[in-house]
Amino acid sequence: MKKLKKGDHIRVVSPSSSIEHIGGFEANLVAKEKLEELGFDLSFSSNYFEHDLFDSASIASRVEDLHEAFVDPSVDAILATIGGFNCNELLPYLNYDLIAQNPKIFCGYSDTTALLNAIYAKTGMQTYMGPSYSSFKMEAGQAYQTEAWLRAMTQDDYDLVPSKEWSSAPWYDPTKPRHFMPTEWKVYNAGSALGTIIGGNLSTFSLLRGTPYAPQAENYILFVEEAEGYPPEHFLRELAALLQAYPNPQAVIIGRFPKECEMTEEILLAILDKHLLLKTIPVLYDLDFAHTQPLFTITIGGQVTLDTEKMVIHVQTK
């Protein structure tokens, strides 16, 4: 799979919620302008403006848009508009042979977790979890977010490094006031590890359990985060289910929680303390991988080397 370079063509698609869900096309033009300033050409999928009762488009339209994006030789990369709630509807209808025959960068976030991991599971093609199209309209925190995205998009290997500060204000709405706090990546259990990245938004990743779309890497490192609106009890049971489905992770990386989750450090540590496994492998938490801003980009299916003592997280895609 080729990396992205200036002058390349990015197709924007909506595998979950439509652009209307976040104010419409005009309200998000800043994102288009930002990506064009970075040197990329943008186009939008054929059914981009379709919008139904579920703030989305029909399954057929979304599948058609994805197939068109992959098969179009002029398209160099695919970027999801935003997340949502129904990306997993598409999984039985996708032509995975077509996707495998036309490998290209596909990046999205949140609900796109299901699609990113399913494509990796069914084709072996690496995918990218990072800013969606709508993320690029944000100003505060954008420098870190864009730099991290470009490293992942343009380099065969890259490091994940902490941001200087973060905000829990809505990561998709630049009109809301932002209060930034110092970033501190934290270690629950120290150590080093090497493995394949799988995971993403925990609630969405959980939808793949028991399906043919769940990734089955031999040595894996779990990256998980949770969206706003889910209480600590939800993370408690989702983490238990995750570790039952994936009982042998080489490490676990946990993104920071939005303030709406009401997850305190005391509660999180109490949840982690329940699992003896997590005292035997490296575990980090409060990373820039979350429904907060800014966020880094990871490669689903990429190889990650982790050392908590040096606080090094290195991703290789070749």
C-alpha positions as CSV (number, residue, x, y, z in Angstrom):
1,M,0.0,0.0,0.0
2,K,1.5,3.3,-1.0
3,K,1.8,6.2,1.4
4,L,0.2,9.6,1.0
5,K,2.0,12.5,-0.6
6,K,1.2,16.0,-1.7
7,G,-1.0,16.2,-4.7
8,D,-2.7,12.9,-3.9
9,H,-6.5,12.5,-4.2
10,I,-8.5,11.8,-1.0
11,R,-12.1,10.6,-1.3
12,V,-14.4,11.5,1.6
13,V,-17.1,8.9,2.4
14,S,-19.7,8.5,5.1
15,P,-19.8,4.8,6.3
16,S,-21.8,5.9,9.4
17,S,-23.4,9.3,10.0
18,S,-23.8,11.7,7.1
19,I,-22.4,15.2,6.8
20,E,-25.9,16.5,7.7
21,H,-25.5,15.1,11.2
22,I,-22.8,17.6,11.9
23,G,-24.3,20.7,10.4
24,G,-24.1,20.0,6.7
25,F,-21.5,20.4,3.9
26,E,-21.1,24.2,4.1
27,A,-20.5,24.1,7.9
28,N,-17.6,21.7,7.4
29,L,-15.8,23.5,4.5
30,V,-13.0,24.5,6.8
31,A,-12.0,20.8,6.9
32,K,-11.8,20.7,3.1
33,E,-9.8,23.9,3.0
34,K,-7.4,22.6,5.7
35,L,-6.7,19.4,3.8
36,E,-6.3,21.3,0.5
37,E,-3.8,23.6,2.3
38,L,-1.8,20.4,3.2
39,G,-1.6,19.7,-0.5
40,F,-4.3,17.2,-1.1
41,D,-7.1,17.1,-3.7
42,L,-10.5,16.1,-2.3
43,S,-13.7,14.6,-3.8
44,F,-16.9,13.4,-2.1
45,S,-18.7,10.1,-2.6
46,S,-21.7,9.8,-5.0
47,N,-24.2,9.4,-2.2
48,Y,-22.6,11.9,0.1
49,F,-25.7,14.0,0.7
50,E,-28.1,11.2,1.3
51,H,-29.6,11.5,4.8
52,D,-32.3,9.3,6.4
53,L,-34.1,8.9,9.7
54,F,-30.9,7.6,11.3
55,D,-28.6,10.5,10.3
56,S,-27.1,8.2,7.7
57,A,-27.6,6.8,4.2
58,S,-29.0,3.4,3.1
59,I,-26.8,0.4,3.4
60,A,-26.7,0.0,-0.4
61,S,-25.6,3.6,-0.9
62,R,-22.8,3.4,1.7
63,V,-21.5,0.1,0.3
64,E,-21.6,1.6,-3.2
65,D,-19.6,4.6,-2.1
66,L,-17.0,2.5,-0.5
67,H,-16.6,0.2,-3.5
68,E,-16.4,3.1,-5.8
69,A,-13.7,4.7,-3.7
70,F,-11.5,1.6,-3.6
71,V,-11.9,0.7,-7.3
72,D,-11.3,4.2,-8.6
73,P,-7.6,4.4,-9.7
74,S,-7.6,8.2,-9.2
75,V,-8.3,7.8,-5.5
76,D,-5.2,7.5,-3.4
77,A,-6.8,7.5,0.1
78,I,-10.2,7.3,1.7
79,L,-11.3,9.4,4.7
80,A,-14.5,8.9,6.7
81,T,-16.7,12.0,7.4
82,I,-17.3,11.2,11.1
83,G,-18.4,8.2,13.2
84,G,-21.9,7.4,14.2
85,F,-23.7,4.2,15.2
86,N,-24.3,1.9,12.2
87,C,-21.1,1.2,10.3
88,N,-21.3,-2.5,11.2
89,E,-24.5,-2.8,9.0
90,L,-22.2,-2.7,6.0
91,L,-19.9,-5.6,6.9
92,P,-21.8,-8.5,5.2
93,Y,-22.3,-6.6,2.0
94,L,-18.7,-5.5,1.3
95,N,-16.7,-7.1,-1.5
96,Y,-13.5,-7.9,0.4
97,D,-11.8,-9.3,-2.7
98,L,-12.3,-6.0,-4.4
99,I,-10.9,-4.1,-1.5
100,A,-7.9,-6.5,-1.3
101,Q,-7.2,-6.0,-5.0
102,N,-7.2,-2.2,-4.6
103,P,-5.3,-1.5,-1.3
104,K,-5.2,2.1,-0.3
105,I,-5.2,4.2,2.9
106,F,-8.5,4.2,4.7
107,C,-8.7,6.4,7.8
108,G,-11.6,7.0,10.2
109,Y,-12.5,7.1,13.8
110,S,-15.1,6.1,16.5
111,D,-17.8,4.0,14.8
112,T,-15.5,3.4,11.9
113,T,-13.7,1.0,14.3
114,A,-15.9,-1.8,13.0
115,L,-15.0,-1.2,9.4
116,L,-11.3,-0.7,9.9
117,N,-10.9,-3.9,11.9
118,A,-13.2,-5.9,9.6
119,I,-11.2,-4.9,6.5
120,Y,-8.0,-5.9,8.3
121,A,-9.5,-9.2,9.4
122,K,-10.9,-10.1,6.0
123,T,-8.1,-8.9,3.8
124,G,-5.0,-8.4,5.9
125,M,-4.9,-4.8,4.6
126,Q,-3.8,-2.3,7.2
127,T,-6.2,0.5,8.0
128,Y,-5.8,3.8,10.0
129,M,-7.7,5.0,13.0
130,G,-7.2,8.8,13.4
131,P,-8.9,12.1,12.6
132,S,-12.0,12.0,10.4
133,Y,-12.7,14.6,7.7
134,S,-14.8,16.6,10.2
135,S,-11.9,16.6,12.7
136,F,-9.9,18.9,10.4
137,K,-12.2,21.8,11.0
138,M,-11.0,22.2,14.5
139,E,-8.4,24.8,15.3
140,A,-7.4,24.3,18.9
141,G,-5.1,21.2,19.2
142,Q,-5.0,20.8,15.4
143,A,-1.2,21.2,15.0
144,Y,-0.5,18.1,17.0
145,Q,-3.4,16.2,15.5
146,T,-2.4,17.0,11.9
147,E,1.3,16.3,12.5
148,A,0.5,12.9,14.0
149,W,-1.8,12.1,11.1
150,L,0.7,13.1,8.5
151,R,3.4,10.9,10.2
152,A,1.1,7.9,9.9
153,M,-0.1,8.7,6.4
154,T,3.3,9.4,4.9
155,Q,5.9,7.2,6.7
156,D,6.4,3.5,6.9
157,D,7.2,3.8,10.6
158,Y,6.5,6.5,13.2
159,D,6.4,7.2,16.9
160,L,3.4,8.0,19.0
161,V,4.3,11.0,21.2
162,P,2.2,12.8,23.8
163,S,0.5,16.1,23.0
164,K,1.3,19.1,25.3
165,E,-2.4,19.6,26.3
166,W,-5.8,18.2,25.8
167,S,-9.5,19.2,26.0
168,S,-12.7,17.3,26.7
169,A,-14.9,19.8,24.9
170,P,-16.7,18.4,21.9
171,W,-14.0,17.2,19.5
172,Y,-16.3,17.8,16.5
173,D,-17.6,21.3,17.3
174,P,-15.2,24.3,17.1
175,T,-17.8,26.7,18.4
176,K,-17.7,25.3,21.9
177,P,-15.3,26.9,24.5
178,R,-12.3,24.8,25.2
179,H,-10.4,24.3,28.5
180,F,-7.1,22.7,28.0
181,M,-5.3,20.6,30.6
182,P,-1.7,19.3,30.6
183,T,-1.3,15.9,28.9
184,E,0.2,13.1,31.0
185,W,0.4,9.5,29.7
186,K,0.4,7.2,32.7
187,V,1.6,3.7,33.4
188,Y,-0.5,1.2,35.3
189,N,1.9,-1.7,34.8
190,A,5.4,-1.3,33.4
191,G,7.2,-3.4,30.8
192,S,7.9,-3.8,27.1
193,A,6.0,-5.5,24.3
194,L,5.8,-6.2,20.6
195,G,2.6,-6.9,18.8
196,T,0.0,-6.2,16.2
197,I,-2.4,-3.2,16.8
198,I,-6.1,-4.1,17.0
199,G,-9.0,-2.3,18.6
200,G,-10.3,1.2,18.7
201,N,-13.6,2.5,20.2
202,L,-14.4,-0.2,22.7
203,S,-18.1,-0.3,22.4
204,T,-17.8,-0.5,18.6
205,F,-15.0,-3.1,18.6
206,S,-17.2,-5.2,20.9
207,L,-19.8,-5.5,18.1
208,L,-17.4,-7.7,16.1
209,R,-17.2,-10.4,18.8
210,G,-18.6,-13.7,17.5
211,T,-18.6,-12.5,13.9
212,P,-16.2,-13.3,11.0
213,Y,-15.1,-9.7,11.1
214,A,-13.2,-9.8,14.4
215,P,-9.4,-9.7,13.8
216,Q,-7.4,-12.7,15.0
217,A,-3.8,-11.6,15.2
218,E,-1.4,-14.0,16.9
219,N,0.4,-11.5,19.0
220,Y,-1.7,-8.4,19.5
221,I,-1.7,-5.2,21.5
222,L,-5.2,-3.8,22.3
223,F,-5.8,-0.1,21.9
224,V,-9.2,0.9,23.4
225,E,-11.0,4.1,24.2
226,E,-14.6,5.0,25.0
227,A,-16.9,7.7,23.8
228,E,-18.7,10.4,25.7
229,G,-21.9,9.4,27.5
230,Y,-20.8,6.0,28.8
231,P,-20.5,5.6,32.6
232,P,-17.7,3.7,34.3
233,E,-19.9,0.7,34.8
234,H,-20.1,0.3,31.0
235,F,-16.3,0.3,30.6
236,L,-16.1,-2.2,33.5
237,R,-18.2,-4.8,31.8
238,E,-16.9,-4.0,28.2
239,L,-13.3,-4.5,29.4
240,A,-14.1,-7.8,31.0
241,A,-15.8,-9.0,27.8
242,L,-12.9,-7.8,25.7
243,L,-10.3,-9.7,27.9
244,Q,-12.5,-12.8,27.6
245,A,-12.6,-12.6,23.8
246,Y,-8.9,-11.6,23.6
247,P,-7.3,-13.2,26.6
248,N,-3.6,-13.0,25.6
249,P,-2.8,-9.4,24.8
250,Q,0.9,-8.4,24.8
251,A,-0.1,-5.0,26.2
252,V,-3.2,-2.8,26.6
253,I,-3.3,0.9,25.7
254,I,-6.2,2.9,27.1
255,G,-7.2,6.3,25.7
256,R,-8.3,9.1,28.0
257,F,-12.0,9.3,28.9
258,P,-14.2,12.3,28.0
259,K,-15.4,14.2,31.1
260,E,-19.0,13.1,30.3
261,C,-18.0,9.5,31.2
262,E,-17.3,10.6,34.8
263,M,-14.4,8.2,34.9
264,T,-12.0,9.2,37.7
265,E,-8.5,7.8,38.1
266,E,-9.6,6.1,41.3
267,I,-12.4,4.3,39.5
268,L,-10.3,3.4,36.5
269,L,-7.5,1.9,38.7
270,A,-10.1,-0.1,40.7
271,I,-11.4,-1.5,37.4
272,L,-8.0,-2.4,36.2
273,D,-7.1,-4.0,39.6
274,K,-9.9,-6.6,39.0
275,H,-7.9,-8.3,36.2
276,L,-4.7,-10.2,37.3
277,L,-3.7,-10.3,33.6
278,L,-3.2,-6.6,33.6
279,K,-0.5,-6.9,36.3
280,T,1.6,-9.1,34.1
281,I,1.7,-7.1,30.9
282,P,2.4,-3.4,30.0
283,V,-0.7,-1.2,30.5
284,L,-0.8,2.5,29.7
285,Y,-3.7,4.9,30.2
286,D,-4.7,8.5,29.5
287,L,-3.2,8.5,26.0
288,D,-4.1,10.8,23.1
289,F,-6.4,8.2,21.7
290,A,-9.9,9.1,22.6
291,H,-13.1,11.1,22.1
292,T,-11.2,14.1,23.2
293,Q,-8.9,16.5,21.4
294,P,-6.3,16.2,20.0
295,L,-5.7,12.6,19.0
296,F,-3.0,10.6,17.4
297,T,-3.3,8.2,14.5
298,I,-2.6,4.4,14.7
299,T,-2.3,1.7,12.1
300,I,-4.7,-1.2,12.6
301,G,-2.6,-4.3,11.7
302,G,0.7,-2.4,12.2
303,Q,3.4,-3.7,14.4
304,V,4.0,-1.7,17.6
305,T,7.0,-1.8,19.9
306,L,6.3,-0.5,23.4
307,D,8.6,0.4,26.2
308,T,7.0,2.0,29.3
309,E,10.4,2.9,30.9
310,K,11.5,5.0,28.0
311,M,7.8,5.8,27.1
312,V,8.4,4.8,23.5
313,I,5.6,3.6,21.3
314,H,6.9,2.9,17.8
315,V,4.7,1.7,14.9
316,Q,5.9,-0.1,11.8
317,T,3.7,-0.7,8.8
318,K,6.2,-2.7,6.7
